[in-house]
């Protein structure tokens, strides 16, 4: 079992930056990819970014490409999401997730992830 704890959310003005962190504990060796998802009020939880735990390959949703950067620190069992040029439409609860699937491509579907954090709120004011 993998436990995930996110932190770093908050209130920021449009155009500002935030860095989210995800602390991973438990059976960390079972996660082959880590991802970030977000869920805005009244909307489905959507994929934001993913990173391969061993090779560091990355994948992004089109809506955040060029503005968000996912990274990981294997030694510290941490995953990060650096967000710049934030927009009001980025407002959501952001979730860290772990996937144990053996796939050639980084997964972007919610069902591909079996471990989830409790979420951290990001609010971008206009």
N, C-alpha and C positions, 0 to 999 in steps of 0.2 A: 504494500500500500504506500502511495506517495501522498505527502501532505504539502499543500501549497498555500502560501500566505502572501498576499499582495499588499503593498503600501506605496505611498508617494502621491496619491491623488489629492485633489484640492480644487480651489477656485482660481481661475486665471482669466485674464482679459484676452480677447481675440488678438491673435498675433503673437501671443506669449508661448512659453515653453514649460514642459513638465517632464520629469522622468519617473516612470513607474518601475518598481522593483518587485520581484517575485522570489521569495525564499523557498527552496525545495528541501524537504526532508523525507526520511523513510527510505523506501526501496528506490533510490534515485537511479539505479542501473536499469530499471524497467522502462524508463521514459526514453524513447528514441527521438522524439521531437517535442519541442515546447512551443506553445502558441499563446497569443493574446486574442481575446474576443471582447466584444463590447455589446451592451444592450441599452438602448435608449428607451424611455417610457413609451409603452404602447407598441414597441417594435420587437421583432425577433432578434435573438442574439446573433451577431454577425462576426465573421472572421476579420481579423485585423492584420496579423502577421504571425509567421512561424519561423522556427530556427531548428536546424538539425543539431542534436546534442553533440554528436561526435565530429562532424565535419564543418559545422557552422554555416551551412548553406541557409539561405533565407528566402522567404516568399512573403509578398505583401498584397493586401487588397488594393485595387486601383485607387480607391478613394484616399489612401494615405501614402501612396508612393511618392518619394521625394520629400516627405515631411516627417515620417516616422522611421525610426531605426530600431530593430530588435537586435539584441546581443546577449551573450551568455558568458559567465565565468565558471568554468567547470570546477575549478579548485574550490570555489566558494559555494557551489550549488546555487547560483543566482541567475536569473534571467531579467533582462531590463527592456524597457520600451521608452526610448527617447522620443519625445514628441515636440516638434517645433511648428511655428506658423499655425497655431491652433485656431480652429474655427468654431463658432457656436454649434454647428452640426456634429462636432466631435464630442459633445456632451453626452455622457453615458456612464454606466457602471462598467468598469473594465475588469475582465477576468483573465487570470493566468490558467493555462491548461496544459496537461501532459498527455502525450500519446505514446502507446506502446506498440503501435502497428509497425510492421515491417513493410514499408512502401518505398518505391523508387522516388516518388515525388512527395514533398512535404504536404501533409494533409491540411485541408482548409475546411472540411466539414465538421460540424459540431459533434456528430456521432463518432468521429474518428478519435476523439479525445476521451479518456477514461478517468482522468483526475482533474479536479477543479478547485480553485481557490474560492474564497467567499466574496471577492470583488472589492474594488475600490472606486469611489465616485470621482469622476472628473467633470467639472462644470466650467464651460467657457462662456464668458459674458461678452455681449456685443458692445 
